[in-house]
Amino acid sequence: EAQVTQNPRYLITVTGKKLTVTCSQNMNHEYMSWYRQDPGLGLRQIYYSMNVEATDKGDVPEGYKVSRKEKRNFPLILESPSPNQTSLYFCASSLSSPTSGFPDTQYFGPGTRLTVL
Amino acid sequence: GESVGLHLPTLSVQEGDNSIINCAYSNSASDYFIWYKQESGKGPQFIIDIRSNMDKRQGQRVTVLLNKTVKHLSLQIAATQPGDSAVYFCAENNYGQNFVFGPGTRLSVLP
């Protein structure tokens, strides 16, 4: 089954304790992205990746890191989480980049609910 | 499940009626649009898309209408069912830019 998976689905942590949220897709998609979703706001992009070893900042990158060492995986790293990073996080992938001029549908993972105390 | 929007506009419809969900997009240069459905506790799910060279596109029980003159997008759901209850939001894409997502509308289907 074609899908995007994220782990963990739920995480409660404390300020300053490094964490990683994993994302994996099995569709051989070039483009992957991380979003956060907060009440009353639309999805806001954190980081994205056009391909292996190619990552770039989205609209709200502060406090986050990513890596793309393999095509299928795109982990989100919070080196020193803070309470304002409490949010619902989604990983997404698509065959082509939205900036390519020929955007394709983005497929989303099930989400990771992060609470930073 | 998670709350994706505590203060979203809500549309309530009777089961079996047609639903119309509206979206005002921001960029007149946007040329690709997607409607997503997000159920409680799940990630957004693709419903239908449309490119700016079209005014209308139909899928199974869903129709998207695009009015570029007033920058308006609508999603019509025919014969709404309880399983259609969810948050619906649109996304716009401008050539060479990333997607911009709207905050969404909550659809509530009444028995």
Interface residues (C-beta under 8 A of the other chain):
Chain A: V4 Y35 Q37 P39 G40 L41 G42 L43 R44 Q45 Y48 G58 D59 L88 F90 A92 P98 T99 G101 P103 T105 Q106 Y107 F108 G109 P110 G111 R113
Chain B: E2 S3 V4 G5 L6 H7 L8 Y32 I34 Y36 G41 K42 G43 P44 Q45 F46 D49 F89 A91 N93 Y95 G96 Q97 N98 F99 V100 F101 G102 P103 G104
